Amino acid sequence: MIQPPNTVDLLVRNATVIAFDGAHHRRLDDGVVAVSGDRISHVGRRFEGTAKRTIDARGGMLIPGQISTHAHI
Protein backbone atom coordinates (compact mmCIF):
# COMPACT_ATOMS: atom_id res chain seq x y z
CA MET A 1 0.00 0.00 0.00
CA ILE A 2 1.31 3.44 -0.92
CA GLN A 3 1.42 5.85 2.00
CA PRO A 4 0.01 9.33 1.38
CA PRO A 5 2.31 12.29 2.03
CA ASN A 6 2.18 13.83 5.53
CA THR A 7 1.30 17.26 4.11
CA VAL A 8 -1.03 17.72 1.15
CA ASP A 9 -2.19 20.77 -0.76
CA LEU A 10 -5.91 20.12 -0.36
CA LEU A 11 -7.97 17.92 1.94
CA VAL A 12 -11.70 17.48 1.38
CA ARG A 13 -13.31 15.92 4.43
CA ASN A 14 -16.76 14.86 5.65
CA ALA A 15 -18.04 14.12 2.14
CA THR A 16 -19.93 11.07 1.01
CA VAL A 17 -17.16 9.67 -1.18
CA ILE A 18 -17.92 7.25 -4.00
CA ALA A 19 -14.60 5.56 -4.73
CA PHE A 20 -13.75 3.00 -7.40
CA ASP A 21 -11.24 0.34 -6.35
CA GLY A 22 -10.73 -1.08 -9.84
CA ALA A 23 -13.56 -3.58 -9.55
CA HIS A 24 -16.36 -2.00 -7.51
CA HIS A 25 -17.66 1.36 -6.40
CA ARG A 26 -17.45 1.89 -2.63
CA ARG A 27 -19.41 4.40 -0.57
CA LEU A 28 -17.47 6.04 2.25
CA ASP A 29 -19.65 8.14 4.53
CA ASP A 30 -17.66 11.03 6.06
CA GLY A 31 -14.75 10.16 3.78
CA VAL A 32 -11.66 12.17 2.92
CA VAL A 33 -9.86 12.91 -0.34
CA ALA A 34 -6.36 14.40 -0.31
CA VAL A 35 -4.77 16.17 -3.28
CA SER A 36 -1.06 16.83 -3.76
CA GLY A 37 -0.31 19.10 -6.69
CA ASP A 38 -2.54 17.92 -9.52
CA ARG A 39 -2.89 14.33 -8.23
CA ILE A 40 -5.27 12.59 -5.88
CA SER A 41 -2.89 11.23 -3.24
CA HIS A 42 -5.31 9.59 -0.80
CA VAL A 43 -8.93 8.42 -0.62
CA GLY A 44 -10.22 6.89 2.59
CA ARG A 45 -12.07 7.20 5.87
CA ARG A 46 -9.45 9.42 7.53
CA PHE A 47 -6.19 11.23 6.87
CA GLU A 48 -3.54 11.58 9.55
CA GLY A 49 -1.48 14.34 7.93
CA THR A 50 -1.89 18.08 7.54
CA ALA A 51 -3.24 20.13 4.65
CA LYS A 52 -2.48 23.59 3.32
CA ARG A 53 -6.21 24.00 2.61
CA THR A 54 -9.20 22.06 3.94
CA ILE A 55 -12.76 21.97 2.61
CA ASP A 56 -15.59 20.70 4.79
CA ALA A 57 -17.90 18.98 2.30
CA ARG A 58 -20.48 17.86 4.86
CA GLY A 59 -23.74 17.16 3.04
CA GLY A 60 -21.97 16.84 -0.33
CA MET A 61 -20.93 13.95 -2.52
CA LEU A 62 -17.47 13.55 -4.02
CA ILE A 63 -16.51 11.14 -6.79
CA PRO A 64 -12.73 11.46 -7.14
CA GLY A 65 -11.15 10.57 -10.46
CA GLN A 66 -14.45 9.69 -12.12
CA ILE A 67 -13.76 9.96 -15.84
CA SER A 68 -16.33 7.69 -17.45
CA THR A 69 -19.50 9.54 -18.32
CA HIS A 70 -21.30 6.21 -18.39
CA ALA A 71 -21.05 4.59 -14.98
CA HIS A 72 -23.78 2.94 -12.94
CA ILE A 73 -23.20 4.09 -9.40
Backbone torsions as a table, in degrees:
resi	resn	phi	psi	omega
1	MET	NA	133.5	178.5
2	ILE	-80.8	130.3	178.2
3	GLN	-84.4	133.7	177.0
4	PRO	-69.4	157.3	177.3
5	PRO	-65.3	155.7	179.7
6	ASN	-69.4	-32.6	178.0
7	THR	-122.4	129.1	179.5
8	VAL	-120.2	163.8	179.7
9	ASP	-74.8	-39.5	-175.8
10	LEU	-140.9	136.1	174.9
11	LEU	-128.2	121.1	175.3
12	VAL	-104.4	121.2	-176.5
13	ARG	-124.8	163.5	176.9
14	ASN	68.4	16.1	177.8
15	ALA	-88.9	157.6	164.8
16	THR	-82.3	111.0	-174.8
17	VAL	-100.6	127.5	172.5
18	ILE	-103.9	108.7	-175.6
19	ALA	-112.4	145.6	178.0
20	PHE	-108.8	123.0	-177.1
21	ASP	-96.6	12.8	-178.9
22	GLY	102.1	-20.9	179.1
23	ALA	-129.6	-35.7	-175.2
24	HIS	-139.7	154.6	170.7
25	HIS	-85.1	139.7	179.3
26	ARG	-123.1	138.8	176.5
27	ARG	-100.7	124.6	177.5
28	LEU	-116.5	104.9	175.7
29	ASP	-72.3	139.1	-177.1
30	ASP	54.5	42.2	-179.3
31	GLY	-82.5	172.3	178.0
32	VAL	-129.0	148.0	173.3
33	VAL	-132.3	125.6	179.2
34	ALA	-109.4	141.4	-179.3
35	VAL	-125.7	130.5	175.9
36	SER	-120.0	114.6	-175.4
37	GLY	64.7	-123.5	178.7
38	ASP	-107.4	22.5	-177.2
39	ARG	-124.0	141.9	170.3
40	ILE	-74.4	120.0	-175.8
41	SER	-104.4	-14.5	-179.2
42	HIS	-162.0	137.3	171.5
43	VAL	-133.5	127.9	-179.2
44	GLY	-177.9	-164.3	-179.4
45	ARG	-87.5	-23.7	176.7
46	ARG	-155.5	164.1	178.9
47	PHE	-136.4	126.2	-173.1
48	GLU	-92.8	-1.8	-178.0
49	GLY	-93.6	-161.9	178.1
50	THR	-116.8	162.6	-178.8
51	ALA	-134.1	144.0	174.9
52	LYS	-68.1	-33.1	178.7
53	ARG	-141.6	138.7	179.3
54	THR	-126.8	136.6	175.4
55	ILE	-116.4	127.6	174.1
56	ASP	-90.3	109.5	-175.7
57	ALA	-101.7	26.2	-179.7
58	ARG	-52.5	129.6	-179.0
59	GLY	89.0	-5.9	-179.4
60	GLY	-107.7	167.9	177.4
61	MET	-117.9	140.8	-178.9
62	LEU	-130.7	129.5	179.3
63	ILE	-122.3	85.6	-174.9
64	PRO	-69.4	134.8	174.7
65	GLY	72.7	9.7	-178.5
66	GLN	-71.2	114.8	-177.8
67	ILE	-108.8	-40.0	-177.7
68	SER	-64.5	127.3	177.3
69	THR	-84.4	-1.7	178.2
70	HIS	-127.3	86.2	178.0
71	ALA	-134.3	137.3	178.6
72	HIS	-96.5	103.4	-176.6
73	ILE	-105.1	NA	NA
